[in-house]
Amino acid sequence: MTETAELPPGYPQEWEADVVLSDGMVAHVRPIRPDDTEAIHEFHAGQSEESIYLRFFAPIKRLSDKDVHRFTHVDYVDRVALVMTIRDKLAGIGRYDRLEPGGTVAEVAFNVSDHHQGRGIGSVLLEHLADIGREGGVRRFVADVLPQNRRMIGVFRDAGYEVSHEFDDGVIAVAFDILPTDESRAVRMSREHRSEARSVRQVLHPRSVAVIGASRRTGTVGRALLNHIVEGDFAGDLYAVNSRADAGTPLCGLPSHRSVCEIEGGVDLAVIAVPAADVLATVDECADAGVKALVVASEGFAEAGREGERLQRGLLLRARRYGMRVLGPNSFGLINNDPQIRLNASIAAPEHLPGHGSLGLFAQSGALGIAVLASAARRGLGISTFASAGNRVDISGNDLMQYWLDDDATSAVGLYLESMGNPRKFSRIARKLSSIKPVIVVKSGVGKYGTPRGHRVRSTQERPEAFAQMLKQAGVIRVENTHQLFDVAQLVLNQPLPRGRRVAIVTNSDALGSLAADAAASWDLEIAHGPTTVSAEAQVDQFRTAVEEALADDTVDSLIACFIPPVAQIDPEVVHAVEQVVAGHEKPCVATFLGMRGLTDTTGLPTYPMPEDGVRALAAATRYAEWRRSDRGTRVRPEGVSRGTAHAVVVGALARDPRGVDLDADEVSALLAAYGISVWPTVHVGTDAEAVEAYRELGGTVVMKATSALLKHQPGQGWIRTGLRHPKAIGAAYRDLDAVLRPLGAEGIALQRMAPSGIAVEIHSSEDALFGPVVGFGVAGIPVDLLGDVAHRFPPLTDVDIVDMVASIRAAPMLDGYRGAMPVDHAALYDLIARVSVLTDDHPELAHLRLNPVIAHPDGIEVLGAEVHVAPAPTRTDAERRTMLS
C-alpha cells in the first residue's frame, strides 16, 4: 500500500491491493483520490493519439480541469474509480458509473498506459471493479467500444463472462453479468497462477546476482553468501557490493562495487546482508538500479521488537512500491540446483547441500533450513529448489507452490510451516498441486504459541483439528516433523504410488515381522501376504525368492521388507537382491535393513531404521494415492439462490448496529429463504390464552419449549413439552412450564409444530479471521456438545466434500439406519449443507450461523431453529480481489 497524507471522506482503504502482473512484476491497485489530479494529467500526456481516441472517441490533447475533477472526485458507491500504480506512476485507470443511483447496471471503462500494454492491467482492473460492484449490488456491466479497440474487447472476452455485443452507429455496445461463473473463476485463478509463478521464477532463475554487504571478513553472513555462490559455480554474472570497499578491489576473485547502481547492465537479484538499519536505503538503491527481486538475509526486523517491526513495514512498503518481490527478511536464502543455474544463495555450506534432485523444499526458519538441508543430504535426497522465507514479509509457501505447479524439475514438494498467513489460498493451490505432485507439510498447529515473532499472521479461533481437516481436504500429506517429511519424500520420489491398501511383509525376524504387522494394522493397511519369515541364517537367494513371491502376488499392492543381519553389519548382497527384485515390479517397497536410513546407492530404494518408520510413510503414500484417484467432485451450485436479497438483509441489520448484531427471527427467515432454506415458524407467547391462539395458528400437533438463554446449556428435558394436540392440553402445558421457569428467573415460552421423528443434527458456520468461513456438521446433543464430534470443511465445497463431511463424523452410523432405524434422506441433508456453505462463502458478514435443531428423517429435512450474528466483514485472506498476501 502507499503512504498518503490525507484520505478523502468515505475512502475505502480495504480496496487497496498489491497484485502480480502477467510478467511477474508487482503493482498496486487503489481507489482514485482527489490528489491524483497531476498524475492523471501526466498519464494522459504520455498516451498516444490513438489511445486517447479509443478511450474518449475524440482527439483530446489535454483533459480539462473540469473533466479531471469529475474523474478524481467520486463517491465510491455509484461512481467508483481505481488506479494502478507501478513505482508510484499511474499505469492504468478503471472506473464504473451506475446508470442510475443505487442501480444494478453500471457503465465500465479502462485506460491503460501505452508503456505498460500487454501486462494484464486491464484484466486485473476489471476483476477488481467486478468484485467491488458485486459487493455494492451491481449485477451488470455495459460499455461502448470502438470496433478497432481490440484490446478492450479482448479484456471483456477473455474474462470468462458471457458477453453480448451489439453494433450500432459505429460503436459496439458490450454487456455482461458480473456474477462469478465457473469459467470466470477459472480464468482468474489461471491468470493468478501464471503471474505468481512467473514472479517466483524471476527470483529462482536470475541471470545476474549481486551480494550487497559482501565483506572481506570471514565469518560474516555477507561473505558466506558470496563464497557459497562462487563455490557453487553460479552460471550467471555475480557481483560483490560493499559501500566501504575500494572500488575495483577483488573480493573472492570478483571486482567489488560501492553501490549496486555502479553495475553496468543491471542486476536481476540482489542478496542483501547489511545491518537492518541500512536495509531500507539499500532497497532504494536497488530500485534505482532496476533490481527485480530481493533476498534479505539481514536480521533485526519484526522478530527484534518495535523498531524492527517499523523497519519490516518499511521494507514491504518500498518493495511493493518499486515492484520487487522479497524473500525474507531474516531469510536463510535460496537454492536452485538446476544445472543451467547452479545457484546457492544461502547460508548452507557446500558440505550441507543436497545434490541435484526433484524435491522442492520450503522452510520459514533459517536455523531449521540448515537442519532440513542437512537431513536431506544425509539421506541422499536431491533437491530441485529450496527457499527460506524468514519473516515471510512477501514470498511465501503459496508462491513457491504456484511455481512448482509448472516446474518439470520438481516431482514432490515439502514445506515446513511455522505460521500461515493465507490458508484459504494455500488450500486452493495445494489441492491443485496435490493432484499432480505429492505435497508434504510439517505444521504443528495454528495457534499463537506456535508462531515465531516477526511472522505476518492473523489470529484464529479455529481448533487445530479444523486445520488438519483443511489439509486433508486439499490432499496434503501432513507429518509431525522433518524426519517424517523425508521418510515420506524418499518413498514418493523413488517408488510408484500404491494401488491399494494390501501389503505383503517379508522378513528374516519374527520380531520385525510382528512390529511391521502391528504398525500396518494400526495405519489401516491390510495384510494380504505374510508376514513371511525366512530363517535368521537364510541365504540371500532365499530372501530374494520370498520377496519375489510376495511382489508377484496379485493380491498385494505394496511390500514391506525387513532384514536384520545375523552379524553386526548388513550384507550388501541382501540390499542389492531386494533392489533388483523391486525394480522389476510396479509396486512400491519400503525396506528395513537395521540401522540404514535414506536411499540405497544404486536404485534409490527407500530404507528405514525400524519397520514402523517405513510403514508410517507407506500408509501416508497410500492415503495420498487414494485421494489422487478419487473423484474430487464439482463445486456445489444450489438453485433458487438470491444473493442480492440476502445482502439487503445483512446491510439492513448492520445499519441498525454497525458493530454487529443478532438477526431477529424475521431477518433470519428472510436471509435463509434467499438461499432456499426454510425455517419452521416459532410463535412466542406470554399467556396461556396466547398459547392456545398460537396452537390454532400453527395447526396440528405442537411442541412447547422454554426459550430463555439461561437454560441453553442446561441438561434434561424439563424445558420442553411435546405431543400437544388439544387447546386444554396447551393451556395446562403453558401454566405448568411457566411455574417451573419463574422460580429460576427464566422467561420466554414458544410454540412450534412438532417435527417428524428423526435424527437431530447441527450445521454451523463461523467467519474466521485466518480461514474465512468454516462450516461444521455433527449430530446434535451429546456427540457435539460432549464429545466434540464435529466435521469441518472450508468453502467453496464440492459435492464430494459434503458427502465426505457427513460420513467422517463418528456418529455417522446414526444417519445410516443404526439398529434397524430408517436411514435419513442424505440427499436433502447434503443440499442443506451445500446451501449453508454457499451462503457463508458469499457473505463474509455472517460472523456466526447456527442451524439447530435440524431434524433429518427418511422423507427430508426440517430446520427447526436458526441463529445468525452479523458483523462488519473482515478482509478475507483469499478475497475475490487478487490481493497478494503471504
Rosetta blueprint (number, residue, H / E / L):
1 M L
2 T L
3 E L
4 T L
5 A L
6 E L
7 L L
8 P L
9 P L
10 G L
11 Y L
12 P L
13 Q H
14 E H
15 W H
16 E L
17 A E
18 D E
19 V E
20 V E
21 L L
22 S L
23 D L
24 G L
25 M L
26 V E
27 A E
28 H E
29 V E
30 R E
31 P E
32 I L
33 R L
34 P H
35 D H
36 D H
37 T H
38 E H
39 A H
40 I H
41 H H
42 E H
43 F H
44 H H
45 A H
46 G L
47 Q L
48 S L
49 E H
50 E H
51 S H
52 I H
53 Y H
54 L H
55 R H
56 F H
57 F L
58 A L
59 P L
60 I L
61 K L
62 R L
63 L L
64 S L
65 D H
66 K H
67 D H
68 V H
69 H H
70 R H
71 F H
72 T H
73 H L
74 V L
75 D L
76 Y L
77 V L
78 D L
79 R E
80 V E
81 A E
82 L E
83 V E
84 M E
85 T E
86 I E
87 R L
88 D L
89 K E
90 L E
91 A E
92 G E
93 I E
94 G E
95 R E
96 Y E
97 D E
98 R E
99 L L
100 E L
101 P L
102 G L
103 G L
104 T L
105 V E
106 A E
107 E E
108 V E
109 A E
110 F E
111 N E
112 V E
113 S L
114 D H
115 H H
116 H H
117 Q L
118 G L
119 R L
120 G L
121 I H
122 G H
123 S H
124 V H
125 L H
126 L H
127 E H
128 H H
129 L H
130 A H
131 D H
132 I H
133 G H
134 R H
135 E H
136 G L
137 G L
138 V L
139 R L
140 R E
141 F E
142 V E
143 A E
144 D E
145 V E
146 L L
147 P L
148 Q L
149 N L
150 R H
151 R H
152 M H
153 I H
154 G H
155 V H
156 F H
157 R H
158 D H
159 A L
160 G L
161 Y L
162 E L
163 V L
164 S E
165 H E
166 E E
167 F E
168 D E
169 D L
170 G L
171 V E
172 I E
173 A E
174 V E
175 A E
176 F E
177 D E
178 I L
179 L L
180 P L
181 T L
182 D H
183 E H
184 S H
185 R H
186 A H
187 V H
188 R H
189 M H
190 S H
191 R H
192 E H
193 H H
194 R H
195 S H
196 E H
197 A H
198 R H
199 S H
200 V H
201 R H
202 Q H
203 V H
204 L H
205 H L
206 P L
207 R L
208 S E
209 V E
210 A E
211 V E
212 I E
213 G L
214 A L
215 S L
216 R L
217 R L
218 T L
219 G L
220 T L
221 V H
222 G H
223 R H
224 A H
225 L H
226 L H
227 N H
228 H H
229 I H
230 V H
231 E H
232 G L
233 D L
234 F L
235 A L
236 G L
237 D E
238 L E
239 Y E
240 A E
241 V E
242 N L
243 S L
244 R L
245 A L
246 D L
247 A L
248 G L
249 T L
250 P E
251 L E
252 C L
253 G L
254 L E
255 P E
256 S E
257 H E
258 R L
259 S L
260 V H
261 C H
262 E H
263 I L
264 E L
265 G L
266 G L
267 V L
268 D L
269 L E
270 A E
271 V E
272 I E
273 A L
274 V L
275 P L
276 A H
277 A H
278 D H
279 V H
280 L H
281 A H
282 T H
283 V H
284 D H
285 E H
286 C H
287 A H
288 D H
289 A L
290 G L
291 V L
292 K L
293 A E
294 L E
295 V E
296 V E
297 A L
298 S L
299 E L
300 G L
301 F L
302 A H
303 E H
304 A H
305 G L
306 R H
307 E H
308 G H
309 E H
310 R H
311 L H
312 Q H
313 R H
314 G H
315 L H
316 L H
317 L H
318 R H
319 A H
320 R H
321 R H
322 Y H
323 G L
324 M L
325 R E
326 V E
327 L E
328 G L
329 P L
330 N L
331 S L
332 F L
333 G E
334 L E
335 I E
336 N E
337 N L
338 D L
339 P L
340 Q L
341 I L
342 R L
343 L E
344 N E
345 A E
346 S E
347 I L
348 A L
349 A L
350 P H
351 E H
352 H H
353 L L
354 P L
355 G L
356 H E
357 G E
358 S E
359 L E
360 G E
361 L E
362 F E
363 A E
364 Q L
365 S L
366 G H
367 A H
368 L H
369 G H
370 I H
371 A H
372 V H
373 L H
374 A H
375 S H
376 A H
377 A H
378 R H
379 R H
380 G L
381 L L
382 G L
383 I E
384 S E
385 T E
386 F E
387 A E
388 S E
389 A L
390 G L
391 N L
392 R L
393 V L
394 D L
395 I L
396 S L
397 G H
398 N H
399 D H
400 L H
401 M H
402 Q H
403 Y H
404 W H
405 L H
406 D H
407 D L
408 D L
409 A L
410 T L
411 S L
412 A E
413 V E
414 G E
415 L E
416 Y E
417 L L
418 E L
419 S L
420 M L
421 G L
422 N L
423 P H
424 R H
425 K H
426 F H
427 S H
428 R H
429 I H
430 A H
431 R H
432 K H
433 L H
434 S H
435 S L
436 I L
437 K L
438 P L
439 V E
440 I E
441 V E
442 V E
443 K L
444 S L
445 G L
446 V L
447 G L
448 K H
449 Y H
450 G H
451 T L
452 P L
453 R L
454 G L
455 H L
456 R L
457 V L
458 R L
459 S L
460 T L
461 Q L
462 E L
463 R L
464 P H
465 E H
466 A H
467 F H
468 A H
469 Q H
470 M H
471 L H
472 K H
473 Q H
474 A L
475 G L
476 V L
477 I E
478 R E
479 V E
480 E L
481 N L
482 T H
483 H H
484 Q H
485 L H
486 F H
487 D H
488 V H
489 A H
490 Q H
491 L H
492 V H
493 L H
494 N H
495 Q L
496 P L
497 L L
498 P L
499 R L
500 G L
501 R L
502 R E
503 V E
504 A E
505 I E
506 V E
507 T E
508 N L
509 S L
510 D H
511 A H
512 L H
513 G H
514 S H
515 L H
516 A H
517 A H
518 D H
519 A H
520 A H
521 A H
522 S H
523 W L
524 D L
525 L L
526 E E
527 I E
528 A E
529 H E
530 G E
531 P E
532 T E
533 T E
534 V L
535 S L
536 A L
537 E L
538 A L
539 Q L
540 V H
541 D H
542 Q H
543 F H
544 R H
545 T H
546 A H
547 V H
548 E H
549 E H
550 A H
551 L H
552 A H
553 D L
554 D L
555 T L
556 V L
557 D L
558 S E
559 L E
560 I E
561 A E
562 C E
563 F E
564 I L
565 P L
566 P L
567 V L
568 A L
569 Q L
570 I L
571 D L
572 P H
573 E H
574 V H
575 V H
576 H H
577 A H
578 V H
579 E H
580 Q H
581 V H
582 V H
583 A H
584 G L
585 H L
586 E L
587 K L
588 P L
589 C E
590 V E
591 A E
592 T E
593 F E
594 L L
595 G L
596 M L
597 R L
598 G E
599 L E
600 T L
601 D L
602 T L
603 T L
604 G L
605 L L
606 P E
607 T E
608 Y L
609 P L
610 M L
611 P H
612 E H
613 D H
614 G H
615 V H
616 R H
617 A H
618 L H
619 A H
620 A H
621 A H
622 T H
623 R H
624 Y H
625 A H
626 E H
627 W H
628 R H
629 R H
630 S L
631 D L
632 R L
633 G L
634 T L
635 R E
636 V L
637 R L
638 P L
639 E L
640 G L
641 V L
642 S L
643 R H
644 G H
645 T H
646 A H
647 H H
648 A H
649 V H
650 V H
651 V H
652 G H
653 A H
654 L H
655 A H
656 R H
657 D L
658 P L
659 R L
660 G L
661 V E
662 D E
663 L L
664 D L
665 A H
666 D H
667 E H
668 V H
669 S H
670 A H
671 L H
672 L H
673 A H
674 A L
675 Y L
676 G L
677 I L
678 S L
679 V E
680 W L
681 P L
682 T L
683 V E
684 H E
685 V E
686 G L
687 T L
688 D H
689 A H
690 E H
691 A H
692 V H
693 E H
694 A H
695 Y H
696 R H
697 E H
698 L H
699 G L
700 G L
701 T L
702 V E
703 V E
704 M E
705 K E
706 A E
707 T L
708 S L
709 A H
710 L H
711 L H
712 K L
713 H L
714 Q L
715 P L
716 G L
717 Q L
718 G L
719 W L
720 I E
721 R E
722 T E
723 G E
724 L E
725 R L
726 H L
727 P H
728 K H
729 A H
730 I H
731 G H
732 A H
733 A H
734 Y H
735 R H
736 D H
737 L H
738 D H
739 A H
740 V H
741 L H
742 R H
743 P H
744 L H
745 G L
746 A L
747 E L
748 G L
749 I E
750 A E
751 L E
752 Q E
753 R E
754 M L
755 A L
756 P L
757 S L
758 G L
759 I E
760 A E
761 V E
762 E E
763 I E
764 H E
765 S E
766 S E
767 E E
768 D E
769 A L
770 L L
771 F L
772 G E
773 P E
774 V E
775 V E
776 G E
777 F E
778 G E
779 V E
780 A L
781 G L
782 I H
783 P H
784 V H
785 D H
786 L L
787 L L
788 G L
789 D L
790 V L
791 A E
792 H E
793 R E
794 F L
795 P L
796 P L
797 L L
798 T E
799 D H
800 V H
801 D H
802 I H
803 V H
804 D H
805 M H
806 V H
807 A H
808 S H
809 I L
810 R L
811 A L
812 A H
813 P H
814 M H
815 L H
816 D L
817 G L
818 Y H
819 R H
820 G H
821 A L
822 M L
823 P L
824 V L
825 D L
826 H H
827 A H
828 A H
829 L H
830 Y H
831 D H
832 L H
833 I H
834 A H
835 R H
836 V H
837 S H
838 V H
839 L H
840 T H
841 D H
842 D H
843 H L
844 P L
845 E L
846 L E
847 A E
848 H E
849 L E
850 R E
851 L E
852 N E
853 P E
854 V E
855 I E
856 A E
857 H E
858 P L
859 D L
860 G E
861 I E
862 E E
863 V E
864 L L
865 G L
866 A E
867 E E
868 V E
869 H E
870 V E
871 A L
872 P L
873 A L
874 P L
875 T L
876 R L
877 T L
878 D L
879 A L
880 E L
881 R L
882 R L
883 T L
884 M L
885 L L
886 S L
